[in-house]
Amino acid sequence: MSTPPSLRYQHGTDPEFAQRAAASFALEDFGSALVLSGPCPRCGQEMDFMLVKELFRDGTGADPAPGRPVVMFCTAEAVYEGSPDGTSGCGAFWSLSLPAGASG
């Protein structure tokens, strides 16, 4: 894992994180999982975030509903100064709504 320069680990969010992620993340549907890929809206490092569909079913067996908010967090493979032991990513998190058609 690499260490990006001049950015410390900070667990937190900002309303702009969701806006940046919505504008820059790509969504791939692998049948049993959705993968959102793009630059972390805080640190800018490339990351992937996987949503296993079975975990997001609503009890009726239906796939995740479009527009349902999903809490995402930085999964960049970088270790930042001040990060907890064994933790990668910059500590950012945000909520993003799944687009229509995201559940296959």
Backbone bond lengths (Angstrom), bond angles and torsions (degrees), N, CA, C in turn:
res aa  C-N    CA-C-N  psi(-1)  N-CA   C-N-CA  omega(-1)  CA-C   N-CA-C  phi
1 M - - - 1.458 - - 1.519 109.72 -
2 S 1.288 115.87 142.84 1.455 120.57 -179.40 1.522 110.82 -95.87
3 T 1.306 115.17 165.34 1.459 121.18 176.84 1.519 108.18 -117.54
4 P 1.336 118.19 109.73 1.464 120.68 177.75 1.535 110.73 -66.61
5 P 1.304 117.07 146.82 1.464 120.19 -178.66 1.525 113.22 -73.60
6 S 1.294 115.80 147.87 1.472 126.42 166.82 1.526 117.87 54.76
7 L 1.303 119.27 25.92 1.453 120.57 175.09 1.511 107.98 -132.27
8 R 1.317 116.30 125.17 1.457 121.06 179.63 1.519 110.35 -93.31
9 Y 1.320 116.10 153.81 1.456 121.81 173.74 1.523 108.36 -61.48
10 Q 1.311 117.13 134.03 1.455 121.66 175.84 1.521 108.63 -148.52
11 H 1.320 116.75 110.76 1.459 121.68 178.67 1.526 107.70 -75.21
12 G 1.318 116.64 113.12 1.456 119.66 -179.01 1.512 112.05 175.54
13 T 1.321 114.12 177.12 1.461 120.60 -178.53 1.518 110.43 -136.24
14 D 1.308 114.96 171.51 1.457 122.95 178.89 1.531 105.27 -154.25
15 P 1.322 118.96 140.32 1.474 119.92 179.76 1.534 113.38 -55.11
16 E 1.312 117.88 -29.02 1.462 121.02 -179.88 1.523 112.47 -70.22
17 F 1.326 118.64 -23.69 1.466 120.67 -179.53 1.529 110.40 -58.54
18 A 1.323 117.08 -46.15 1.465 120.67 -179.49 1.526 110.86 -64.38
19 Q 1.318 117.23 -40.56 1.468 120.66 179.67 1.521 110.88 -63.36
20 R 1.333 116.67 -44.39 1.470 120.35 179.67 1.523 111.03 -65.10
21 A 1.338 116.61 -43.21 1.465 120.19 -179.38 1.529 110.63 -64.43
22 A 1.326 117.42 -42.83 1.470 120.81 179.88 1.530 111.20 -61.20
23 A 1.312 116.59 -33.33 1.459 120.86 -178.19 1.528 112.93 -81.04
24 S 1.332 118.15 -21.54 1.464 118.36 -171.14 1.528 115.86 -121.85
25 F 1.326 118.87 -12.85 1.460 119.91 -176.89 1.520 111.59 -83.87
26 A 1.320 115.88 142.75 1.463 122.75 174.05 1.519 107.56 -101.33
27 L 1.326 116.85 148.51 1.453 122.80 -178.91 1.520 109.22 -117.85
28 E 1.332 116.44 128.91 1.461 121.89 174.71 1.517 108.27 -121.20
29 D 1.330 116.09 136.50 1.458 121.95 179.49 1.524 108.17 -106.60
30 F 1.330 116.94 117.28 1.457 122.13 -179.56 1.522 111.76 -104.60
31 G 1.315 117.33 21.53 1.462 121.34 179.55 1.521 111.44 86.72
32 S 1.317 117.25 -70.05 1.465 120.18 -178.95 1.521 112.60 -92.01
33 A 1.319 117.04 -8.01 1.466 120.58 -178.70 1.520 110.58 -148.95
34 L 1.320 114.73 152.72 1.455 122.75 171.95 1.522 106.89 -109.68
35 V 1.325 117.21 139.62 1.460 120.90 177.15 1.520 107.92 -124.17
36 L 1.332 115.26 122.81 1.456 121.99 175.22 1.520 107.11 -101.56
37 S 1.335 117.14 128.47 1.460 122.29 -176.62 1.516 110.12 -129.12
38 G 1.323 115.07 140.84 1.452 120.17 177.22 1.506 110.95 165.17
39 P 1.324 116.71 -175.11 1.461 119.98 179.19 1.527 111.15 -80.07
40 C 1.320 116.41 136.92 1.464 119.97 174.92 1.525 108.03 -56.92
41 P 1.329 117.78 133.96 1.469 119.75 -177.74 1.524 113.89 -69.84
42 R 1.329 118.84 -10.30 1.466 120.22 176.48 1.516 111.35 -99.80
43 C 1.347 116.91 -54.87 1.467 119.91 -172.75 1.522 113.43 -95.15
44 G 1.348 117.94 -18.12 1.456 121.09 178.70 1.522 114.58 81.87
45 Q 1.338 118.04 -0.73 1.457 121.08 179.17 1.530 109.70 -75.74
46 E 1.333 117.19 142.57 1.466 121.31 178.08 1.524 109.65 -65.07
47 M 1.324 116.15 141.16 1.458 121.12 -178.58 1.521 109.93 -151.19
48 D 1.326 115.04 160.74 1.462 123.39 172.48 1.515 107.63 -123.58
49 F 1.328 116.19 144.09 1.463 121.62 177.51 1.519 107.45 -132.40
50 M 1.329 116.97 117.99 1.459 121.42 -175.57 1.521 110.97 -100.57
51 L 1.341 115.12 135.73 1.460 122.68 173.78 1.519 107.56 -117.14
52 V 1.322 116.77 113.90 1.454 120.52 177.72 1.518 106.90 -81.48
53 K 1.319 117.29 119.05 1.464 121.82 -172.39 1.518 113.19 -56.67
54 E 1.315 117.73 -39.63 1.471 120.58 -177.56 1.532 111.37 -56.95
55 L 1.315 118.10 -33.14 1.462 121.68 -179.86 1.520 112.65 -72.14
56 F 1.333 117.51 -18.91 1.455 120.96 -175.32 1.522 113.21 -108.93
57 R 1.307 117.63 9.31 1.473 119.66 176.99 1.520 108.95 -68.26
58 D 1.311 116.60 155.56 1.471 121.09 -172.31 1.525 114.70 -97.49
59 G 1.315 119.24 14.77 1.453 121.26 -179.21 1.514 112.15 95.67
60 T 1.326 117.84 -20.43 1.462 121.63 177.94 1.523 110.40 -95.79
61 G 1.333 116.39 -4.62 1.458 120.47 -177.51 1.514 112.60 92.87
62 A 1.327 116.53 -0.65 1.463 120.07 -178.83 1.528 110.55 -77.12
63 D 1.327 115.72 148.57 1.460 121.02 176.59 1.531 109.74 -68.09
64 P 1.338 116.79 169.66 1.471 119.96 179.87 1.523 111.74 -54.71
65 A 1.305 116.60 136.55 1.460 121.28 -178.97 1.518 110.81 -76.62
66 P 1.342 117.96 135.76 1.457 119.73 173.93 1.522 109.71 -57.17
67 G 1.302 115.97 140.86 1.452 120.98 -179.00 1.520 113.43 88.68
68 R 1.330 117.03 -11.12 1.466 119.80 178.29 1.533 108.59 -68.71
69 P 1.335 117.51 127.74 1.466 118.72 -179.82 1.526 111.69 -72.54
70 V 1.314 114.85 140.14 1.458 123.01 177.32 1.523 107.19 -122.54
71 V 1.317 117.04 128.97 1.458 120.29 177.09 1.522 108.02 -82.88
72 M 1.317 115.97 123.25 1.464 123.04 179.19 1.518 108.94 -114.04
73 F 1.315 115.82 160.30 1.457 120.90 176.31 1.520 109.29 -145.62
74 C 1.322 115.94 160.20 1.461 121.34 -178.18 1.527 109.63 -64.91
75 T 1.328 115.61 124.49 1.462 121.69 176.89 1.528 110.81 -117.06
76 A 1.330 117.00 18.86 1.462 120.63 179.92 1.528 109.62 -56.87
77 E 1.319 116.00 141.76 1.459 120.67 -179.20 1.517 110.13 -84.31
78 A 1.298 115.65 61.18 1.453 122.39 178.70 1.519 108.08 -136.04
79 V 1.321 115.99 146.67 1.458 121.12 177.31 1.523 107.23 -108.29
80 Y 1.316 115.48 126.18 1.453 121.06 -177.69 1.520 111.05 -103.19
81 E 1.315 116.02 149.29 1.460 120.56 176.88 1.527 109.20 -57.45
82 G 1.322 115.76 131.75 1.454 120.82 179.46 1.517 114.13 89.27
83 S 1.344 118.19 0.17 1.469 119.38 -179.17 1.527 110.27 -76.37
84 P 1.331 117.01 148.08 1.462 120.28 176.99 1.531 110.39 -59.68
85 D 1.316 116.99 149.25 1.467 121.61 179.79 1.523 111.03 -52.90
86 G 1.317 116.27 134.90 1.455 122.05 177.58 1.513 114.39 76.86
87 T 1.322 117.90 7.98 1.460 121.94 -177.69 1.522 110.52 -104.63
88 S 1.326 116.31 134.62 1.459 120.21 171.54 1.526 107.30 -112.87
89 G 1.295 116.91 169.42 1.457 121.53 -177.41 1.521 110.84 90.65
90 C 1.325 115.27 163.45 1.467 120.88 -173.71 1.527 114.16 -89.18
91 G 1.339 117.86 -7.69 1.467 121.24 179.24 1.511 114.53 98.52
92 A 1.330 117.70 -4.64 1.467 120.70 -179.06 1.521 110.92 -73.22
93 F 1.330 115.82 146.43 1.465 121.21 171.72 1.512 109.06 -143.61
94 W 1.345 115.87 157.65 1.456 121.61 -176.97 1.518 108.68 -161.21
95 S 1.319 116.39 167.00 1.460 123.05 178.74 1.519 108.24 -111.61
96 L 1.338 115.59 133.90 1.451 121.25 -178.27 1.517 108.44 -133.35
97 S 1.310 117.72 135.85 1.463 121.55 178.24 1.515 110.46 -86.79
98 L 1.336 116.64 137.74 1.456 120.40 177.01 1.523 109.67 -70.26
99 P 1.325 117.34 135.58 1.466 119.67 178.80 1.520 111.69 -74.19
100 A 1.312 116.81 159.24 1.462 121.44 176.07 1.522 109.41 -57.54
101 G 1.320 116.43 137.03 1.457 120.90 179.82 1.517 113.96 86.06
102 A 1.327 117.79 1.19 1.458 121.35 -176.97 1.513 112.88 -72.11
103 S 1.296 118.37 -19.66 1.453 119.77 -174.74 1.516 113.27 -93.89
104 G 1.309 117.08 8.32 1.458 119.99 175.83 1.465 109.63 84.57
